[in-house]
Amino acid sequence: MKKIIGIVILFLLLPLSLSAQKFLWSVDVDMTFDNREYGKSKYNWPQTIFGGYINPLVGLGWRGNSIQVGVSALRNFGAPTKDMDFNFLFFYNYRDKRFNVSAGIVPRRQIIGGSDAFFCDSIKFYDNTIDGLLLQYRHEKDYVEIFCDWDGHQTATVRERFIVYSSGRYYPLKWLYAEYEFMMHHHAGTSEWGGVVDNVWIYPRVGFDLDRLLWFDKLRASAGWLQSFQNDRTYVGHYVKPHGVQIEARIEKYKIGVYNTLFIGDCMMPYYDSYASSLYTGSAFYRTEEGLYNRLEAYWHPFQNEKFDLKVSTVHHFDGAVWCSQQLITFNVLIDNDMFKKDSSVRKQLRLRRNKKALEGEK
């Protein structure tokens, strides 16, 4: 009898619980043209990256929570269709005005931070997910985030690899901010080849932000200390500590801007020849042994929002010995159920206004 009563109560409550749920869907298209003319540099190599992703997702949401599943499909333009790369996506998400929590195979576009020293353009494009957990807190322009990305599956012959990354920003004054990035990459090779390496980077910095306070739409500059602690346990057995000073500056007006990054210091990637990008996810120019690296980007950024983003850049790199250049176009569009919900509500308001005017005219 108790079971029957319980089932009846469950069926009575089911419509109430369903009314609080909503069907979610989104389609994210991400395309990149990246022409790297690095022929003269001995620290990076020439190549052209030209391709795009389509990432359809569906899910169920309730009271700030959601569970979403989908596919991320990569096509390198010009390659055979059969060579398309597919990745299954699924994640749980909780989001409100200040918090964002995601767990599973999570789209990388949710991440706020990620400067070029920590994640280069090709890593952001080809590895467009994090496999693990993401935690974020945001309040106005302040934020803090941390994620764990498990980027190497442990098997009988392969050891684990994972990244713990955190970044944050705090404005004590409207024009003054403090910022940081931290990353710990634990890298292990196979049982027959490759060492176990701990790769820790930290980048604290302070800067001023005069956005819209002067004539420019964006006017920012910062200075910080880039420090690394690296230990190849297998082949070296002690920590090396490359470091340097980094200065960044950005000026933008009418969607046209200049962004410059100057690094003065040591070779930040001493084990690059042994482990390459499996250990170092940042720009390979940071392995320069010339004591200086400068990145100068001139760009046009006509659309800058979560739903539609287009940026055209010409980037010039000085590795301490030679100049080389890069042409970069990135395009992203996100279509989801919220866009049409807002659109339908606007149409409803306009329809009500027209009906009201019609009734007033009849009177």
Beta strands, then each sheet from edge to edge (+ up, - down):
strand 1: 21-37
strand 2: 47-62
strand 3: 65-76
strand 4: 85-95
strand 5: 99-107
strand 6: 129-139
strand 7: 142-152
strand 8: 161-170
strand 9: 176-188
strand 10: 196-202
strand 11: 205-209
strand 12: 218-232
strand 13: 239-240
strand 14: 243-253
strand 15: 256-265
strand 16: 292-304
strand 17: 308-318
strand 18: 323-336
sheet 1: 13+ 12- 10+ 9- 8+ 7- 6+ 5- 4+ 3- 2+ 1- 18+ 17- 16+ 15- 14+
sheet 2: 13+ 12- 11+
end
